[in-house]
Amino acid sequence: MSFTQNNTAHKTLKQSYESAQKIANFPWSFWPECFSNENTTEPYCVFSDQKFAGGRGIFIVSTSAMAYELLKKPAFSDPDALQRINQHDNPPFVQHEFPGKGRGLIANKTLHRGDQIFASTPLLITNPDAYLLSEPERLKLAHRGVDTLPEKTQPLFWALLDHFKGDPVDDRINTNAFEVEVSGHTQHVVLPEIAMLNHDCRPNAAYFWDEETLSHYVHATQTIYPGQEITITYINNERWRSKRMANLKENWGFDCSCSSCSAHPSFVAESDQRIDTIEELAAVLNDWTPDSRATPEIAEAMISIYEQERLFASLGVAYKHAAEAYSSFGDRYNAIKYASLSVELTMLDKGFRDHDVKEMKNMAKEPEMTWSWNKRAGMKRFTTSCGHAH
Ligand SMILES: C[S@@+](CC[C@H](N)C(=O)[O-])C[C@H]1O[C@@H](n2cnc3c(N)ncnc32)[C@H](O)[C@@H]1O
C-alpha cells in the first residue's frame, strides 16, 4: 500500500483512526500521516500499531517499504514470538537517584553472569533518514507518533529524561535512543526500561538487539550484588579514556563520571596502555600467515588484560582468539574450553543468533572440523629463552 502526503494530510487523530478502522485487515491503528520533499525519494510517514506486544503499542517513523518490512518480522506476525518479552513484574532492580547522573537502577537481589535483567520491545522505531524532512515536518511525525501510543504506554515515554531541553518529544528520543539494525538498515529505537540504565565504561551488564522479536535483551555479565548499580555501555569502550569521554560528550551530551573516567591520571595511563596492548595482541592473533607469531599464550595474556580492565562483555572476543589459537595447534580440549566460554559471553553481548556464536558452538562440539584446526601445527609455540647465550 502506498501513502502520500496528499492522501494523509490534515487528518485529526480521530479522523486517522476512523479511516484506518474502515479498511478490513489494515495493519495500522491510524491512517499514516506522511511528508515528502525534493530531498526525499519516498514519503516518510508515522505508522502506529496499538495492539503490538500485547497492547504496549509501537510507532514507526519511516518509509512505507521499511514499515511493511518490519511487519514481516515474527514480532508482528507470530503471536508467540513475544511470550518472554516485556515481563516487568517483580523486577530484580529498583530505581535510585545518583548525584550527577540522574536516575539509574540498582540490583535488589544477586544477579549472576548470564541472568536476564529484562527484555523489552521499543515504544518507537525511527529511520535516521527522516532527517531529510524539514524540521517542523519531522517533529510533527514524532509528536503524532507519541499521541498514537496506547494511553497506558504514553506515561512511559513522558517519564524519559530530556537531557537537551529542546523539543520535548525530539529531546526524549535523542537522549534515550539506541542505534540498531533492521534488515541491513540502521534505525533508532527507544526502550523505556533500558533507558533507565546509566553508562559505565566498565559495565556489569550487556545488551543486544534481536531483529526477529524486535526486542532488546539485557543480561548481567558478572555477579552484581544487591545495592550495586546495574550499568551498560553506550559506546565502544576499547579506546583511551580521552576518546571515550569525547564520544560521550559529543553524542550523548554528558561528562562521564564512571570510575574509570574519574580515576587518577596515573591509573588512567595504565588503563590506556592495556587498551593499546589488547590492540597489539589482537593484530598478532589475527595473523594467519606462515610467519605468524601467534600462540595460545598470547591469547591467554589477552584474556588476562581484558579481565584486569573489567571489560567482561568483550571477553567473548578474547575467548574466541584463545579457542582458535589452541585449535590452530591441535589442542582439542583447550579449544573446546575456550569456545564454550566464548559462546557464553558472546551470547550476552551480540545475541543468540550471532555468527561468532554459531562458529564457536561448532568449535565447542568438534574443533577438528573447524577451519583453524592444526593451521599452525609445527610452528614455534613457546619463546623459552631471551635470545642470548648464557
Ligand atoms: C538513557 S539516560 C539514563 C537514565 C538517566 N540517568 C535518567 O535519569 O533518566 C542517559 C542520560 O543519563 C545520564 N548519564 C548516564 N550515564 C552517565 C554517566 N556515566 N555519567 C554521567 N551522566 C550519565 C546522562 O544525563 C545521559 O544523557
The ligand as a Gaussian input file, in Angstrom:
#p B3LYP/6-31G(d) Opt

LIG

0 1
 C       19.490000       6.925000      28.837000
 S       19.565000       8.106000      30.091000
 C       19.937000       7.167000      31.525000
 C       18.952000       7.434000      32.660000
 C       19.018000       8.825000      33.215000
 N       20.047000       8.931000      34.253000
 C       17.666000       9.277000      33.746000
 O       17.614000       9.921000      34.803000
 O       16.657000       9.039000      33.079000
 C       21.082000       8.888000      29.646000
 C       21.437000      10.091000      30.494000
 O       21.827000       9.701000      31.811000
 C       22.959000      10.469000      32.271000
 N       24.117000       9.550000      32.422000
 C       24.164000       8.247000      32.069000
 N       25.355000       7.693000      32.369000
 C       26.106000       8.662000      32.921000
 C       27.461000       8.704000      33.420000
 N       28.264000       7.644000      33.420000
 N       27.912000       9.887000      33.900000
 C       27.113000      10.994000      33.923000
 N       25.822000      11.010000      33.451000
 C       25.319000       9.867000      32.958000
 C       23.215000      11.492000      31.169000
 O       22.482000      12.653000      31.512000
 C       22.612000      10.842000      29.929000
 O       22.204000      11.776000      28.949000

